[in-house]
Amino acid sequence: MSDDSAPHPSPAEPAVVPLTGAAQLESLWQDVLVPSFPPDELASPDGLHAGIGSGELTAYGVEQDGRVVAGIVATWSRATRVLLVDYLALAPGRRGGGVGGRLLDRSLAGWREELHPVLALAEVEHPGHHPVHPTHGDPAARLRFYARHGARALALPYFQPGIGGPGSPRVPAMLLTALGTDPGAEAVPAAAVRDFLLEHLRECEGTVADDPAVGRLLAAASGPRVPLVDPADPAALAAVPVAVLEGAERYAPAVPTGAPGSAGSA
């Protein structure tokens, strides 16, 4: 990877580098991810190593004194050519100083050069529906961070699928944000968004459920384009539909892939 337009890091500004080695990934998991995310949101260390090895996952980070102190991990879909950021975190005590922003910007530049994604996406909790967590942070601050670095929210009633498979809880009231879009972009191709949603639902839940929450989400991506809004603009953010899940919608259906009645079995 080369980025001749970026300033060369000074000794006080450690370089952002790809994380591929076993020791790097172990430090990323132990020093950055474990303190930053609830256990039920974490990939296993073996899964992290396997995903990086296969190319399904890709990671960048910042190292100091032989340890990873900041890291970003994304899932890469060769089929849809969509990148989804799974984790972006700093080790405890390392916040501030612009490390997170530099990590995001330079990893996106690296992925554009290496993978040429159609879309780069990140899931962010809607600050109007998720409270501040004493350990895992402030959704409003997180959204401001992404907005400062050019993220735009897709106008979708998005929820995080049940990542534990059939029967696992979904996370309502999420924002799906597009990263690295052109500053003047007002929309993204709906076909790419829909392809991502279908694959993501199948990968997480085992099927594309035939329930109202999934129906509303896919319907919002059924036209030619999905509008983008500036998440730092309160009026624009208020216009984004919110996935408020009720009843059975709160869980991934206990239906295997390809079962009768599954929207993903066609």
C-alpha positions as CSV (number, residue, x, y, z in Angstrom):
1,M,0.0,0.0,0.0
2,S,1.2,3.5,-0.8
3,D,-0.3,6.8,0.1
4,D,1.9,9.5,-1.2
5,S,-0.6,12.2,-0.5
6,A,-0.6,11.5,3.3
7,P,2.0,13.1,5.6
8,H,4.7,10.7,6.7
9,P,4.1,9.8,10.4
10,S,6.5,11.4,12.9
11,P,7.9,9.4,15.9
12,A,4.9,10.8,17.9
13,E,2.5,9.6,15.2
14,P,2.9,5.8,14.8
15,A,2.2,4.4,11.3
16,V,-1.0,2.6,10.4
17,V,-0.1,-0.8,9.2
18,P,-1.8,-4.0,8.0
19,L,-2.3,-6.6,10.8
20,T,-1.6,-10.0,9.5
21,G,1.0,-11.7,11.8
22,A,0.0,-14.1,14.6
23,A,1.5,-11.9,17.3
24,Q,-0.2,-8.8,15.9
25,L,-3.6,-10.5,15.8
26,E,-3.2,-11.8,19.3
27,S,-2.4,-8.4,20.6
28,L,-5.2,-6.9,18.6
29,W,-7.7,-9.3,20.2
30,Q,-6.3,-9.2,23.8
31,D,-5.3,-5.6,24.1
32,V,-7.9,-3.8,22.0
33,L,-11.0,-5.9,21.2
34,V,-11.5,-7.7,24.5
35,P,-11.6,-4.5,26.6
36,S,-13.7,-2.7,24.1
37,F,-16.6,-5.0,23.2
38,P,-19.0,-7.3,25.1
39,P,-18.1,-11.0,24.9
40,D,-21.2,-11.8,22.8
41,E,-20.1,-9.3,20.1
42,L,-16.5,-10.7,19.8
43,A,-15.2,-13.1,17.3
44,S,-13.0,-15.8,18.8
45,P,-9.2,-15.4,18.4
46,D,-9.2,-18.5,16.2
47,G,-11.9,-17.0,14.1
48,L,-10.0,-13.8,13.8
49,H,-6.8,-15.6,12.7
50,A,-8.8,-17.8,10.2
51,G,-10.6,-14.9,8.7
52,I,-7.5,-12.8,8.1
53,G,-5.8,-15.9,6.6
54,S,-8.7,-16.6,4.2
55,G,-9.2,-12.9,3.2
56,E,-12.7,-12.9,4.6
57,L,-11.5,-10.4,7.3
58,T,-9.0,-7.6,6.9
59,A,-7.4,-5.5,9.6
60,Y,-5.2,-2.4,10.1
61,G,-3.7,-1.1,13.3
62,V,-1.3,1.1,15.2
63,E,1.5,-0.5,17.2
64,Q,3.6,0.9,20.0
65,D,6.3,-1.0,21.8
66,G,5.5,-4.2,20.1
67,R,1.8,-4.1,21.1
68,V,-1.3,-3.1,19.0
69,V,-2.9,0.0,20.6
70,A,-5.6,0.7,18.0
71,G,-7.2,-1.6,15.5
72,I,-9.9,-1.8,12.8
73,V,-11.3,-5.1,11.5
74,A,-13.7,-5.4,8.5
75,T,-15.4,-8.2,6.7
76,W,-14.8,-8.3,3.0
77,S,-17.3,-9.9,0.6
78,R,-15.8,-10.9,-2.7
79,A,-19.3,-11.7,-4.0
80,T,-20.8,-8.3,-3.3
81,R,-17.6,-6.3,-3.1
82,V,-18.9,-4.6,0.0
83,L,-16.7,-4.0,3.1
84,L,-18.3,-3.9,6.5
85,V,-16.3,-2.6,9.5
86,D,-16.9,-4.9,12.4
87,Y,-14.6,-3.3,15.0
88,L,-12.8,0.0,15.4
89,A,-11.3,0.5,18.9
90,L,-8.4,1.8,20.9
91,A,-6.8,0.1,23.8
92,P,-7.8,1.6,27.2
93,G,-6.0,4.8,28.0
94,R,-5.1,5.5,24.3
95,R,-8.1,7.6,23.3
96,G,-7.5,11.1,22.1
97,G,-4.7,12.5,19.9
98,G,-6.5,11.7,16.6
99,V,-5.3,8.1,16.5
100,G,-8.8,6.7,15.8
101,G,-9.4,9.1,12.9
102,R,-6.0,8.5,11.4
103,L,-6.6,4.8,11.6
104,L,-10.0,5.0,9.9
105,D,-8.8,7.3,7.1
106,R,-5.7,5.4,6.3
107,S,-7.3,1.9,6.5
108,L,-10.1,3.2,4.1
109,A,-7.3,4.4,1.7
110,G,-5.6,1.0,1.9
111,W,-8.8,-0.9,1.3
112,R,-9.7,1.3,-1.7
113,E,-6.3,0.6,-3.2
114,E,-6.2,-3.1,-2.5
115,L,-9.9,-4.2,-2.7
116,H,-11.7,-1.5,-4.7
117,P,-15.0,-1.9,-2.7
118,V,-18.3,-0.8,-4.2
119,L,-19.3,0.3,-0.7
120,A,-17.6,0.5,2.7
121,L,-20.1,0.4,5.5
122,A,-20.2,0.6,9.3
123,E,-23.0,-0.1,11.8
124,V,-23.5,2.7,14.4
125,E,-26.1,2.8,17.3
126,H,-28.7,5.5,16.8
127,P,-27.9,8.0,19.6
128,G,-31.6,8.8,20.0
129,H,-32.4,5.1,20.9
130,H,-29.3,3.8,22.6
131,P,-28.0,5.2,25.9
132,V,-24.4,5.9,26.9
133,H,-22.7,2.7,28.1
134,P,-20.2,3.1,31.0
135,T,-17.8,0.6,29.4
136,H,-18.5,0.6,25.7
137,G,-19.0,4.3,25.0
138,D,-21.4,7.0,23.9
139,P,-23.3,6.4,20.7
140,A,-23.6,10.2,20.1
141,A,-19.8,10.7,20.3
142,R,-19.3,7.6,18.1
143,L,-21.6,9.0,15.4
144,R,-20.0,12.4,15.6
145,F,-16.6,10.7,15.1
146,Y,-17.8,8.9,11.9
147,A,-19.5,12.1,10.6
148,R,-16.3,14.1,11.0
149,H,-14.6,11.6,8.8
150,G,-17.2,11.8,6.0
151,A,-19.6,9.0,7.0
152,R,-23.2,9.4,5.7
153,A,-26.2,7.5,7.0
154,L,-28.2,5.4,4.6
155,A,-32.0,6.1,4.8
156,L,-32.9,2.6,5.9
157,P,-34.8,1.2,8.9
158,Y,-31.7,-0.8,9.7
159,F,-31.2,-3.3,12.5
160,Q,-28.2,-5.5,13.3
161,P,-29.1,-9.1,12.4
162,G,-28.9,-11.8,15.1
163,I,-25.2,-12.5,14.9
164,G,-25.6,-15.7,16.9
165,G,-27.7,-17.4,14.3
166,P,-31.3,-18.6,14.4
167,G,-33.1,-17.4,17.6
168,S,-30.4,-14.9,18.6
169,P,-31.4,-11.3,19.4
170,R,-31.3,-8.6,16.8
171,V,-30.1,-5.0,17.7
172,P,-32.8,-2.5,16.9
173,A,-32.4,1.2,16.0
174,M,-29.1,1.0,14.2
175,L,-27.7,3.3,11.5
176,L,-25.9,1.8,8.5
177,T,-23.3,4.4,7.4
178,A,-21.4,4.7,4.2
179,L,-17.7,5.4,4.7
180,G,-15.4,7.3,2.3
181,T,-18.2,8.5,0.0
182,D,-17.6,11.6,-2.2
183,P,-18.4,14.8,-0.2
184,G,-21.2,15.7,-2.6
185,A,-22.8,12.3,-2.9
186,E,-26.5,12.2,-2.1
187,A,-27.2,8.5,-2.7
188,V,-25.6,5.1,-3.3
189,P,-26.7,2.4,-5.7
190,A,-29.5,0.4,-4.1
191,A,-28.5,-2.8,-5.9
192,A,-25.2,-2.9,-4.0
193,V,-27.0,-2.2,-0.7
194,R,-29.6,-4.8,-1.3
195,D,-27.0,-7.4,-2.2
196,F,-25.1,-6.6,1.0
197,L,-28.3,-6.9,3.1
198,L,-29.3,-10.2,1.7
199,E,-25.9,-11.7,2.1
200,H,-25.5,-10.2,5.6
201,L,-28.8,-11.6,6.8
202,R,-28.0,-15.0,5.5
203,E,-24.5,-15.1,7.0
204,C,-25.8,-13.9,10.4
205,E,-29.2,-15.5,10.7
206,G,-29.0,-18.5,8.4
207,T,-31.8,-17.2,6.2
208,V,-33.5,-14.1,4.9
209,A,-36.6,-14.1,7.1
210,D,-40.0,-13.3,5.8
211,D,-40.9,-11.0,8.7
212,P,-42.1,-7.3,8.7
213,A,-38.7,-5.9,9.9
214,V,-36.8,-7.6,7.0
215,G,-39.6,-6.6,4.6
216,R,-39.3,-2.9,5.6
217,L,-35.5,-3.0,5.4
218,L,-35.4,-4.6,1.9
219,A,-38.3,-2.3,0.6
220,A,-36.2,0.7,1.5
221,A,-33.4,-0.6,-0.8
222,S,-35.7,-1.6,-3.6
223,G,-35.4,1.5,-5.8
224,P,-32.5,2.6,-7.9
225,R,-30.7,4.6,-5.2
226,V,-30.6,4.7,-1.4
227,P,-30.5,8.3,-0.1
228,L,-27.6,9.4,2.1
229,V,-28.0,11.9,5.0
230,D,-25.5,13.8,7.1
231,P,-25.7,12.2,10.6
232,A,-24.4,15.5,12.1
233,D,-27.5,17.3,10.9
234,P,-30.2,16.7,13.5
235,A,-33.1,17.4,11.0
236,A,-31.6,15.1,8.4
237,L,-31.0,12.3,11.0
238,A,-34.6,12.6,12.2
239,A,-35.8,11.7,8.7
240,V,-34.0,8.4,8.7
241,P,-36.5,5.6,9.4
242,V,-35.8,3.7,12.7
243,A,-36.1,-0.1,13.0
244,V,-38.1,-0.3,16.2
245,L,-38.5,-4.1,16.5
246,E,-41.5,-5.6,18.3
247,G,-42.5,-9.2,19.2
248,A,-40.9,-11.9,17.1
249,E,-39.0,-9.3,15.1
250,R,-36.6,-8.9,17.9
251,Y,-35.0,-12.3,17.2
252,A,-33.5,-14.0,14.2
253,P,-36.1,-16.7,13.2
254,A,-35.4,-20.3,14.1
255,V,-35.8,-21.3,10.5
256,P,-32.9,-23.1,8.6
257,T,-31.7,-21.7,5.3
258,G,-33.8,-22.9,2.5
259,A,-36.8,-23.9,4.6
260,P,-40.3,-23.3,3.2
261,G,-41.4,-19.7,3.9
262,S,-37.9,-18.4,3.9
263,A,-37.4,-15.4,1.6
264,G,-33.9,-16.5,1.1
265,S,-34.9,-19.9,-0.3
266,A,-35.8,-18.7,-3.8
